[in-house]
C-alpha cells in the first residue's frame, strides 16, 4: 500500500501541463477533489483502498484538520500491517487482535509509545470502526465496553493538566536573551549571529499578553490587526475563528505593549524579508491566494484562488489558506501573514520549533555560571506562555475582587457583581476553554506546594537542634569509631 496526501497546488501544476484550464480544474476539484491534506491510500495496482479512503473523505468533510487526518492515517496503516502479519484484516479482526496491537504499540514494538499516544491511536481506530458500522461493513466494534462508556481499547487513564509558567525574570530572559539576542545583563551581545530577533521577541510578547495558542498567534493576518497600508500597531480586539481550537470563535484583546513590540519588526525586518522573497513569490503566483480588495471593513477578502475569483471571510480562513494569502501592492506581492520567514511565507509549527530550540541553546549557554537565572530542566514550549498568561491574569483578577470586597465591607451584598466578574469565568473566556473545569485546574498552581511543606516543618527541624542528615552522620561516625576499636 502507498500513502499520499492531497495537494491542490500540485494538481494545478499537473493540470497545466496536461492543457486543462484553471477554471476547468477548479470545477473538477470542487465536485470530486478531496480537501488539501486528505490522506489517500492506494494499493499496488494504484486503486483506492477501502474503507480507508472513504473514511478519510468523511473526516475531511467533517473539517478535521490535516494534522489529525495524517496521524489517523499512520495509525490505520500500522494496524493494517499488524493484522496482515497475523493473517487478519479489518473485517475479521477480533478483540484479541486489537489488544495484541495495543500491547505491541505500548511494550513490544521497535519504537514504543506512551499511554497518551496510544489513546490517540485508540481514538483513530474507534473512529474507523464507527465509519465501517455506518457503512454496514461490520455490525459492531470488535471490542467490548468496560463500563461507564469507556472503551476497553484505551487506557482509561485521566491526565492532569501540566502547567509550566514563568516568573518575570524568567520571561525577560527568554524574550530578550533567548529570542532577542541580548547578553544576560540586558546589554548588546556583539557576538550574536541569530536571525530576526525583532520578529521573535514580538511573537513572544504577543503569545504572552494575549494567551493565544501557537496555531492562533502564528497565523494572525495584518488586516486583523489593522496594519494594512502602513498602519501603526494599535491595541485591538482580535476575532478568532477557524484558527482557534476546534474552530470555536472567541475575542482576544491585543494590548498596547504587544502592539509596541511589533513596530521594530514591521519597520526593520519584515520589509527586508519580503523584498528578498519577491522572486520566489512571483514564481509561485499560480499557487497563491492573491487578494485584490477587502470588503465589509476588512472582514472579507476578495481575490484569485486556483484560477477562480472568490471571496473569503478573513476570520474563517484556515491556516493553510492564510499561509498562501498575499496582496498585490503594485511594488510586489505582500503576504498577509504578520509573521513571515524565508520565502515570504507564514512560519509553520516546525519553523517556530527551530526558533525555540535555538533560543533554548542560547539561554543555557548564557545562564551557565549565572546563579540568578533559574531555567527549567526541559526546554520551554510556547504553550508555557499561555499558562503564564492564565496564572498572572487569575492572580490579578482575584486580588482585584478581594480588594473590592474589602473596600465595600460587605461580602454577601455584592453577589451579582462577584458573579459577573468572577476571575475563573473571565480567564475561561479569555482562554477559550469549553469547560470551567479546565480553567479550575490552574488554581492549584497559584502557590508552590513544596514551599508550603518546607515552611510547615521548618520550626520542627529547628526545635530539634539538628537535621536528620546531621543525626545520620553522627551515628555513622560512632559506628566507624566502634569498629576501629574492636
C-alpha positions in Angstrom: 0.0 0.0 0.0 1.0 3.6 -0.7 0.0 6.6 1.4 -0.4 10.0 -0.3 -1.9 13.3 0.8 -4.0 15.6 -1.3 -2.0 18.6 -2.6 -4.1 21.1 -4.6 -1.2 23.2 -6.0 0.4 20.1 -7.4 -2.8 19.1 -9.1 -3.0 22.5 -10.7 0.6 22.2 -12.0 -0.1 18.8 -13.5 -3.3 20.1 -15.0 -1.5 23.0 -16.6 0.9 20.6 -18.2 -2.0 18.5 -19.5 -3.6 21.5 -21.0 -6.5 21.9 -18.6 -7.5 25.5 -17.7 -7.7 26.9 -14.2 -11.5 27.2 -14.1 -11.9 23.7 -15.5 -9.6 22.2 -12.9 -11.3 24.2 -10.1 -14.7 22.8 -11.2 -13.4 19.2 -11.2 -11.8 19.6 -7.8 -14.9 21.3 -6.3 -17.0 18.4 -7.4 -14.7 15.4 -6.8 -11.5 16.5 -5.2 -10.7 15.9 -1.6 -9.7 18.7 0.8 -6.0 19.6 1.0 -4.1 17.3 3.3 -6.7 14.4 3.0 -4.9 11.0 3.1 -5.3 8.7 0.1 -4.3 5.0 0.4 -3.6 3.2 -2.9 -2.9 -0.5 -3.5 0.0 -1.8 -5.5 -2.3 -1.6 -8.6 -2.8 2.1 -7.7 -6.5 1.6 -6.8 -8.1 3.2 -3.7 -8.0 1.0 -0.6 -11.4 0.9 1.1 -12.8 1.5 3.7 -9.8 3.8 4.4 -10.3 6.2 1.5 -14.0 6.6 2.3 -13.2 7.1 5.9 -10.6 9.8 5.1 -13.1 11.6 2.8 -15.7 11.7 5.6 -13.1 13.1 8.0 -12.2 15.8 5.5 -15.9 16.7 5.0 -16.2 16.9 8.8 -13.4 19.5 8.6 -10.9 17.5 10.6 -7.5 19.2 10.5 -4.8 17.9 8.1 -2.7 17.1 11.2 -5.3 14.9 12.7 -6.0 13.1 9.5 -2.3 12.5 9.0 -2.0 11.0 12.4 -5.1 8.8 11.9 -3.6 7.6 8.5 -0.4 6.4 10.1 -2.3 4.6 12.9 -4.6 2.9 10.4 -1.7 1.7 8.2 0.2 0.3 11.2 -2.9 -1.5 12.2 -3.4 -3.0 8.7 0.1 -4.2 8.5 0.0 -5.7 12.0 -3.3 -7.5 11.2 -1.9 -8.8 7.9 1.1 -10.3 9.7 -1.4 -12.2 11.8 -3.4 -13.3 8.8 -6.3 -11.0 9.6 -7.8 -7.7 8.3 -10.2 -5.1 9.5 -13.3 -7.2 8.9 -12.0 -10.4 10.6 -10.1 -8.7 13.4 -11.1 -9.9 16.9 -10.7 -8.2 20.3 -7.6 -10.3 20.9 -6.0 -9.0 17.7 -6.6 -5.4 18.7 -5.4 -5.9 22.3 -2.2 -7.5 20.9 -1.8 -4.5 18.7 -2.2 -2.3 21.8 0.5 -4.3 23.6 2.8 -4.1 20.6 2.5 -0.3 20.5 3.0 0.1 24.2 5.5 -2.6 25.1 6.8 -4.8 22.3 7.4 -2.7 19.2 10.7 -1.4 17.9 9.6 2.1 18.9 7.0 2.0 21.7 4.8 4.9 22.7 3.4 6.3 25.9 -0.2 5.9 27.1 -1.2 9.4 25.8 -0.1 8.5 22.3 -1.8 5.1 22.4 -5.1 6.8 23.5 -4.8 8.9 20.3 -4.3 5.6 18.3 -7.4 4.1 20.1 -9.4 7.2 19.1 -8.4 6.7 15.5 -9.3 3.0 15.5 -12.6 3.8 17.1 -13.4 6.4 14.5 -12.6 3.9 11.7 -14.8 1.2 13.1 -17.7 3.7 13.7 -17.4 4.6 10.0 -17.5 0.9 9.0 -20.6 0.4 11.2 -22.4 3.3 9.4 -21.4 1.9 6.0 -22.8 -1.5 7.0 -19.4 -3.2 6.6 -19.4 -4.5 10.2 -22.2 -4.7 12.7 -20.2 -3.7 15.8 -16.8 -2.8 17.2 -14.7 -5.9 17.8 -14.0 -5.0 21.4 -16.2 -4.7 24.4 -17.0 -1.7 26.5 -15.6 -1.8 30.0 -18.5 0.2 31.6 -19.3 3.9 32.1 -18.9 4.4 28.3 -15.2 3.8 28.3 -13.7 1.7 25.5 -11.5 -1.1 26.7 -9.1 -0.4 23.9 -8.0 2.9 25.5 -6.0 3.1 28.8 -8.7 5.0 30.6 -6.1 7.0 32.5 -7.1 10.6 33.2 -4.3 13.1 32.7 -3.9 16.2 34.7 -3.1 19.5 33.1 0.7 20.1 33.0 1.2 23.7 33.8 4.6 25.3 33.5 4.7 29.1 34.0 7.4 31.7 34.3 8.2 34.5 36.7 9.1 37.9 35.4 12.8 37.3 35.4 12.5 34.0 33.5 10.2 35.6 30.9 12.5 38.5 30.3 15.5 36.2 30.0 13.5 34.1 27.4 12.3 37.1 25.4 15.4 39.3 25.4 18.3 36.8 25.7 16.9 33.7 24.1 14.8 35.2 21.3 16.2 38.8 21.2 19.9 38.0 21.2 20.9 40.3 24.1 23.5 39.5 26.7 22.5 38.1 30.1 22.9 41.6 31.6 20.4 43.1 29.1 23.3 44.6 27.2 24.1 44.3 23.5 25.7 41.0 22.6 28.1 41.8 19.7 28.7 38.1 19.1 25.1 37.4 18.4 24.6 35.8 15.0 20.9 34.9 15.2 18.1 35.6 12.7 15.2 38.0 13.1 15.4 38.9 16.8 12.7 41.6 16.5 10.2 39.2 15.0 10.9 36.5 17.6 10.6 38.9 20.5 7.4 40.4 19.1 5.9 36.8 18.7 6.9 36.0 22.3 5.2 39.2 23.6 2.1 38.6 21.6 1.8 35.0 22.8 2.2 36.0 26.5 0.0 39.1 26.5 -2.9 37.5 24.7 -2.8 33.9 25.9 -3.3 32.6 22.3 -2.1 29.2 21.3 0.7 28.9 18.8 -1.7 27.9 16.0 -3.6 31.1 16.7 -0.9 33.8 17.1 1.4 32.4 14.4 -1.5 32.7 11.9 -2.6 36.2 12.6 -3.0 38.4 9.5 -2.1 42.0 9.0 -5.7 43.2 8.3 -6.9 41.6 11.6 -4.6 44.0 13.4 -5.4 47.0 11.2 -1.9 47.0 9.8 -2.6 47.3 6.1 -1.3 50.3 4.1 1.3 51.3 6.7 -0.9 51.5 9.7 0.8 51.6 13.1 0.2 48.9 15.6 -2.6 49.7 18.0 -4.5 47.9 20.7 -7.2 45.9 19.1 -9.8 43.2 19.8 -9.0 40.2 17.5 -11.8 37.9 16.5 -10.6 34.3 16.3 -12.4 31.8 14.1 -11.1 28.9 12.0 -7.6 29.0 13.6 -9.0 28.6 17.2 -9.0 25.2 18.7 -11.9 23.2 17.3 -12.9 26.3 15.4 -14.5 27.7 18.5 -14.7 31.5 18.0 -13.7 34.0 20.7 -12.4 37.5 21.1 -8.7 38.2 22.1 -7.5 41.5 23.3 -4.1 42.6 21.9 -2.8 45.2 24.4 -0.6 48.2 23.7 2.6 46.6 25.0 2.3 43.8 22.5 1.5 46.2 19.7 4.5 48.4 20.6 6.9 45.5 20.3 5.6 44.7 16.8 6.7 48.1 15.4 10.5 47.4 15.2 9.8 44.1 13.4 7.4 45.7 10.9 9.7 48.6 10.1 13.1 46.9 10.0 12.9 43.1 9.5 9.7 42.4 7.7 10.3 44.7 4.6 13.7 43.1 4.2 12.3 39.5 4.3 9.6 40.4 1.8 12.0 42.2 -0.5 14.2 39.1 -0.7 11.3 36.8 -1.3 9.8 38.6 -4.3 11.3 36.4 -6.9 10.1 33.2 -5.2 6.6 34.7 -4.6 6.3 35.6 -8.3 7.3 32.1 -9.3 4.6 30.6 -7.0 2.0 33.2 -8.1 -0.3 30.4 -9.5 -0.4 28.6 -6.2 -1.2 31.7 -4.1 -4.4 33.4 -3.0 -3.9 36.8 -4.5 -6.2 39.3 -2.7 -7.2 42.3 -4.8 -9.5 44.0 -2.3 -11.1 43.8 1.2 -14.8 44.2 1.8 -17.1 44.8 4.8 -14.5 46.8 6.6 -11.8 44.2 6.2 -13.9 41.3 7.3 -13.8 39.7 3.8 -11.0 39.2 1.2 -11.7 39.0 -2.5 -9.1 37.7 -4.9 -7.9 34.9 -7.2 -7.5 31.4 -5.8 -6.8 28.3 -8.0 -7.7 30.3 -11.1 -11.1 31.5 -9.9 -12.3 34.7 -8.3 -13.5 34.0 -4.8 -14.5 35.9 -1.6 -13.5 34.5 1.7 -14.3 35.5 5.3 -11.0 36.6 6.9 -12.0 35.1 10.2 -13.0 31.8 8.5 -9.7 31.4 6.7 -7.8 28.3 7.9 -4.0 28.3 8.4 -3.4 26.7 5.0 -5.2 29.4 3.2 -3.6 32.1 5.4 -0.2 30.8 4.5 -0.7 31.4 0.8 -2.6 34.7 1.1 -0.8 37.7 -0.5 -1.8 41.1 -1.7 -0.8 42.8 -4.9 0.5 46.2 -3.9 2.0 47.5 -7.2 5.5 47.2 -5.8 5.3 43.4 -5.4 3.4 40.7 -3.5 3.0 41.3 0.2 2.0 38.3 2.3 -1.0 38.9 4.6 0.6 36.9 7.4 2.0 39.0 10.2 5.0 36.7 11.0 6.9 35.5 7.9 10.1 33.6 7.3 12.3 32.7 4.4 10.4 32.9 1.1 7.9 35.3 2.5 5.6 32.5 3.7 4.0 32.2 7.1 6.1 30.2 9.5 4.9 26.7 10.2 4.9 25.0 13.6 8.2 23.3 12.8 9.7 26.6 11.8 8.8 28.1 15.2 10.2 25.0 16.8 13.6 25.6 15.3 13.4 29.2 16.6 12.5 27.9 20.1 15.3 25.3 20.2 17.9 27.9 19.0 16.7 30.2 21.8 16.9 27.4 24.3 20.5 26.6 23.4 21.4 30.3 23.7 19.7 30.6 27.1 21.6 27.6 28.5 24.9 29.0 27.3 24.2 32.5 28.7 22.9 31.1 32.0 25.9 29.0 32.6 27.6 30.3 35.7 24.9 32.9 36.4 23.1 31.8 39.7 20.4 34.5 39.3 18.9 32.7 36.3 16.9 29.6 37.0 16.0 27.6 33.9 13.6 24.6 33.9 15.0 21.1 33.4 13.4 20.9 29.9 13.1 23.4 27.1 10.3 26.0 27.4 7.5 25.5 24.9 5.3 28.3 23.5 2.3 26.9 25.4 4.1 27.8 28.7 3.5 31.5 27.7 -0.3 30.7 27.6 -0.1 29.1 31.1 1.8 32.2 32.4 -0.9 34.5 30.9 -3.6 32.4 32.6 -2.0 32.4 36.0 -1.0 36.0 36.1 -4.5 37.1 35.0 -6.1 34.8 37.5 -4.0 36.2 40.4 -4.6 39.8 39.3 -8.4 39.4 39.0 -8.6 37.6 42.3 -6.7 40.4 44.0 -9.0 42.9 42.5 -12.1 41.0 43.6 -10.7 40.7 47.2 -9.8 44.4 47.3 -13.3 45.4 46.1 -15.0 43.3 48.8 -12.7 44.8 51.4 -13.4 48.3 50.2 -17.2 47.9 50.3 -17.1 46.0 53.5 -19.9 43.6 52.5 -19.0 40.2 51.3 -22.6 39.0 50.6 -24.2 42.2 49.3 -22.1 42.2 46.1 -23.1 38.7 44.9 -24.1 39.7 41.4 -21.0 41.8 40.9 -18.9 38.9 42.1 -20.6 36.5 39.7 -20.3 38.8 36.7 -16.6 39.5 37.5 -15.7 36.0 38.7 -11.9 35.6 38.0 -12.2 32.0 36.9 -15.0 32.7 34.4 -13.1 35.7 33.0 -9.9 33.6 32.5 -12.0 30.8 31.0 -13.5 33.3 28.4 -10.1 34.8 27.6 -8.5 31.3 27.0 -11.4 29.9 25.1 -11.9 26.9 27.4 -15.1 24.9 26.7 -15.5 23.9 30.3 -14.8 25.8 33.6 -13.2 22.6 34.9 -10.2 23.1 32.6 -9.6 26.6 33.9 -10.2 25.4 37.5 -7.1 23.3 37.3 -4.9 26.4 37.3 -5.8 27.2 40.9 -3.5 24.5 42.3 -0.6 26.2 40.6 -1.1 29.6 42.2 1.2 28.6 45.1 4.2 26.4 45.3 3.2 23.3 47.4 6.8 22.3 48.2 7.4 25.8 49.7 4.4 25.3 51.9 5.7 21.9 53.1 9.1 23.3 53.9 7.7 26.2 55.9 5.3 23.9 57.8 8.1 21.8 59.1 10.9 24.4 59.4 10.1 25.1 63.1 10.1 21.4 63.8 13.6 20.8 62.5 14.8 24.0 64.1 13.4 22.8 67.5 15.2 19.5 67.2 18.6 21.2 67.0 19.8 19.0 64.2 18.6 17.8 60.9 18.1 14.1 60.1 21.2 14.3 57.9 23.3 15.5 60.8 22.0 12.8 63.1 22.8 10.2 60.5 26.3 11.5 60.0 26.8 11.4 63.8 25.5 7.9 64.1 27.7 6.7 61.2 30.8 8.3 62.8 30.1 6.4 66.1 29.8 3.1 64.2 33.1 3.7 62.4 34.8 4.5 65.7 33.4 1.4 67.4 34.6 -0.7 64.5 38.0 0.7 64.7 38.3 0.0 68.5 37.0 -3.6 68.0 
